[in-house]
Amino acid sequence: MPIRPEHRFFYPIHWRQLSHQIRFDRADGRCERCRRPHGATIVHLGDGRWYDSDAGAWRDGNGRRLRGDTLIGDARPGITRVFLATAHREHDTSRNGDRDLAAWCQRCHMLHDAPEHARRRRLTFLRGKTLGDLFSGPYPLS
């Protein structure tokens, strides 16, 4: 995922090389959580299950091989292209050690970041409400 210009100064100057090393040298071009390959176009079922064409098998959201004929059910298959990103496990951009970074596909990265995004949305909402109370008076009860 590209870094927003206003957040660039939070990352080390050698972030590009560090990210490449994590995604392709350490993780071998696959998501470290679900094993989806970078750059591949895959068939998925929307709930984490996806078809691994290299292995000729369906896998779950954790990369484990699925078996049986109950795979699809009433799910509608979709197609997506996989992109790996280097994620901070603890959401702290100042910590860039090997244990602090992970190579995750866009799905796994968003699932990991969802609680943090919700927390930040709540803080932004509360900040706006506080400013409104300070300068505009209390909000109407509607």
N, C-alpha and C positions, 0 to 999 in steps of 0.2 A: 504494500500500500504506500502510495507516495506520502511524503511528509509535508504538511502545510508549511508555507514559508514562515508564518509567525511562530511555529514550533521548532524550526530548524536549529536554533541555538541550544535546545535541550539535548541534542544528540552529539556524540563525539565527531570530530572532524573526519575520522576514517570510517564513518558509519557504512558507507557503500561497500567497502572491502570486508568489514566485519559481518554485515548482513549476507554477503555472498558466501563467505566462509561457513556461516551457520547453515544456510539453506542448501548449499551444494556440496561442500566438503564433508561436513558432519552428518547432515540428514540425507545425503545422496540424492537430492532432488525430489524427495517425497515428504509429505506431511508427517511430522513426528507423532501425531495423534491418530489419524485415520489412514495413513499410508497412501493417500492420493498422490499421483505423480504430477509434478510441475509441468505446465504447458499442455497437458493432455486434455482432450475433450472426452468427457465421461457421461454415461447414462446414470441418472440417479432417481430415487423415488421420493425425494423431498424430506424424508425423515432421517437422513443420514446413510441409508443403504445406497450402495453404488456398485456398478459392474466394473470389475477389474479385468480388462481385456488381456493383460499380460498373463494373469493366472487363469483366465477363463472361468471366473467365479464371482458371485456376488459377495460383497463385504458389508459389514455393519458400520456404524459411525465411529467405531473404535478400531477399524481395520481388520476385525476378525472375520474369517471366512464363514459364510452362511451356507447351509445345505437344506435340502428339502424343496418341495414344490409350493410351499406357502409363502414364497418370497413376495410376490407382487400383490396378491389379494385384490383390493379395489383401488390401489394407489395408481396414480398417473405418472408414468415416467417423464423425466425432463432431461435436457442436455445442458451441460455447462462446461466451461473451460476452467481449468484449475490454475491458480496462481499462488505461489508460496510467498509468504511474508515472514519477516523476522519479528516476533512478538516479545514484549517484556512480560514475563510471567507474573510479576508483582506490580505492574503498571508504573514502575519507577524508571524513568529514562536515564537516571544517573547511574544505575547499576547495569553494567554491560559485561559481566562475567559469563563464562560458558554456562553456568547453571541458571543464570537469570534470563537467558534468551532461548527462544524456541522457534523452530521452523514449522509454521502452521499454514494450512490452506485457508482461503478466505472464510469458509464455513466454520472451521474450528476456531479461527481467530475471533470471529464475531461472537460465537458462543461463549468464549472465554471472556471477552470484553463486555458482554451484555450487562452484568451487574454493575460494573464500573460506569458504563454509559448511563444507566438508570440513576445511579447516585449523583453523577454530574448534572443530569437533567433536573433532578430534584433541587440541587443547590442553586442552579440557575433560576428555577422558578421561585424559590424562596428569596433569592437576592432581588429579583424583580418585584416581588410582593413587598419586601421590606422597603425598597426605594419608593414604591407607590405609597406606602403608609407614611413614610417620612415627609414626602413632598406634596402628596395629593390628598392626604387624609385616608381613612380606612376604606376598604373596598365595600361597595354596597352588598347587602345580603340578598343575592338573587340566585 
